[in-house]
Amino acid sequence: MRILAAIVLFALVPLNYAQETSPDGAHSEAENQAQTEDADQALASAGNPQPSVLENPFLQSDLELIVANVQRPNGIVWFDDSLFTVCNGDWTIYKIDDRSGDTITFVFGVRNGNSIIAEATEAGFDLWVPDPDTGTLWKVDQQRAAPASIATDLAAPWGIARLSEDSFLLTDTRSNAIIALPTAGERKTVHSELRAPTGIVRHGDRVYFANGGSARRGIEYFELGDDGTYSAVQPLVSGLQNTTNIVMGADGYLYFSYALGTRGVVGRIEPTRCLERGCSNQDVEMVVFSDIPAPLAITLSADLRLFLHSRFRPEVYWVQLPA
């Protein structure tokens, strides 16, 4: 069954890419091979271990199920052996035990949220949630008090990443932009004319983000200058349908959820391999090929457990990735 599914999915990928991307966005097999060899040489010269390669993607039958007591969950994040998810059915953030699925109401008052970040503090932790239904960035702490409004009058904030000690980067799907948002002060548009940007993550001096509205521009990136400037947007991975959440793993891979037809898929790539010329969907290592309807929300634990769920369904699945 796994072999048959693998044959089907690898047959689907090139077809999907041919339909969704322009010819000038594709790479020849020779170019891709040369790029991979160059990246391998660079890793070896730096003394870094080679990334582990999965023999086959995980299929639906390989996933462990957690049934949480939530309805219509949306964004999800792992923190300290718990999962936090926003439920847009009752405007509530729920806390879920990442093993048993035991669920408690954490706080009421956040209408929706496609992504969440959790940060440890001296007192405990903070959750930061961009809410597209109200155009608000919310902050919630471990005391479970009412959510605090940090910024309002946003168009449709989707993804969030920490920019500095007192500011964030937000993607906005309605304004097709990325915004630098200080917790106190004036916001600034960093990049515009994007294609419904969704997930965003910062790793060192690079920022990776997804364009959910364009397969050709699936994942792009820009660099942060020491002087506070931002480089131009560059392509990272093209040929991905409906890319949503992206997460940087402790193993150095960039993980992202996207769609093949109606199926939710999780892929990964070692991003430095794609910096010079960009990669295509044929360079993506497929991690999970599920039966779960797209789009998927994903998050990673510190020990590389990958959690995923279809939006608006109570089931949460997980699988242990090779560490």
C-alpha positions, 0 to 999 in steps of 0.5 A, spaced: 500 500 500 505 504 501 509 503 495 502 504 491 501 511 494 508 513 493 507 511 486 501 515 485 503 521 489 510 522 485 506 521 479 502 527 481 507 532 483 510 533 476 503 534 473 501 539 478 507 543 477 506 543 470 499 546 471 501 551 476 507 554 474 510 558 468 516 554 464 521 560 466 520 557 474 522 550 472 529 547 473 533 542 469 535 535 472 542 537 471 541 544 474 538 541 480 543 535 481 549 541 481 545 545 486 544 539 490 552 537 490 554 544 491 550 544 497 552 537 500 559 540 499 558 546 503 555 542 508 561 538 509 566 543 509 562 546 514 563 540 518 555 539 519 552 532 519 548 531 512 540 531 513 537 525 514 532 523 508 526 519 509 525 512 505 518 514 504 513 519 506 508 518 512 501 516 510 495 516 513 495 509 517 502 511 520 499 517 523 497 517 531 490 520 533 489 525 538 481 526 539 481 533 542 475 536 545 475 542 540 470 544 534 472 548 528 480 549 531 484 553 526 491 555 528 495 551 532 502 551 536 506 546 541 509 549 547 511 545 553 508 538 552 501 542 550 498 544 544 494 551 544 489 552 538 484 557 536 477 555 535 473 560 531 466 556 533 466 559 540 472 564 540 476 560 545 483 558 545 484 551 548 490 547 551 490 540 549 495 535 552 500 533 547 499 525 549 492 524 552 488 529 548 485 532 555 483 539 553 481 545 557 478 552 556 484 556 556 481 563 555 475 566 551 475 572 547 480 571 540 475 570 534 480 566 530 487 565 528 491 562 523 497 562 526 500 562 534 507 563 537 508 561 544 514 564 548 517 563 554 517 568 559 520 569 566 513 569 569 511 563 564 509 564 557 506 568 552 501 567 546 501 572 540 495 571 536 493 575 529 486 575 529 483 576 521 476 576 524 477 583 528 484 585 525 487 585 531 494 582 534 492 579 541 497 577 547 495 572 552 499 570 558 499 564 563 494 567 567 489 566 562 486 573 563 482 576 558 486 577 551 490 584 551 489 588 544 496 589 542 494 592 535 488 594 531 485 596 524 489 591 521 486 588 514 487 580 515 493 578 519 495 571 518 502 569 520 506 572 525 514 571 527 518 575 532 522 580 529 526 583 535 525 584 542 519 589 541 516 588 534 513 582 530 513 581 522 505 580 520 503 577 514 496 580 511 492 576 506 488 582 504 493 587 503 498 582 500 503 585 504 508 583 510 508 589 516 513 590 521 509 591 527 512 594 534 508 593 540 508 600 541 509 605 535 508 606 528 507 600 523 511 599 517 510 595 510 516 591 509 514 588 502 507 589 498 505 586 492 505 579 495 500 573 493 495 572 499 501 571 504 500 566 509 505 563 514 512 566 516 518 564 520 524 568 521 531 564 522 537 568 523 537 573 518 533 570 513 525 570 513 521 565 510 514 566 508 508 562 504 504 565 498 498 561 499 495 565 493 500 563 488 503 556 486 509 559 482 511 564 488 509 558 493 515 560 498 519 566 498 524 569 503 528 576 504 534 578 508 534 582 514 540 587 514 544 589 520 542 596 519 535 594 520 533 594 512 530 589 508 532 585 502 528 584 496 524 578 496 527 572 492 524 565 490 525 559 495 520 554 492 515 554 487 510 550 484 506 549 491 499 549 491 495 553 497 501 553 502 499 555 509 503 554 515 511 554 515 515 552 521 523 551 522 525 545 525 530 544 530 533 539 525 535 545 520 529 543 515 523 548 513 517 544 514 510 547 510 503 544 509 500 545 502 495 541 497 495 536 492 488 536 489 484 536 496 489 532 500 493 535 505 501 534 505 507 536 509 513 537 505 520 540 507 526 542 504 533 544 507 532 552 505 540 554 504 540 549 498 535 553 495 538 560 496 542 561 490 537 559 484 530 557 488 528 550 488 521 547 485 516 542 488 520 536 485 526 538 490 521 538 496 522 532 500 515 529 502 514 528 509 506 526 510 501 524 504 495 524 508 488 523 507 486 529 511 483 535 507 487 541 505 489 546 508 493 543 514 495 547 520 502 544 523 506 545 529 513 541 531 515 540 538 522 540 541 523 533 540 521 533 532 514 530 533 510 533 527 502 535 529 497 536 524 490 537 523 485 539 518 482 546 519 475 545 523 476 538 525 477 536 532 482 530 530 489 532 531 494 527 528 502 526 530 508 523 527 515 522 530 520 525 525 527 522 525 531 526 530 
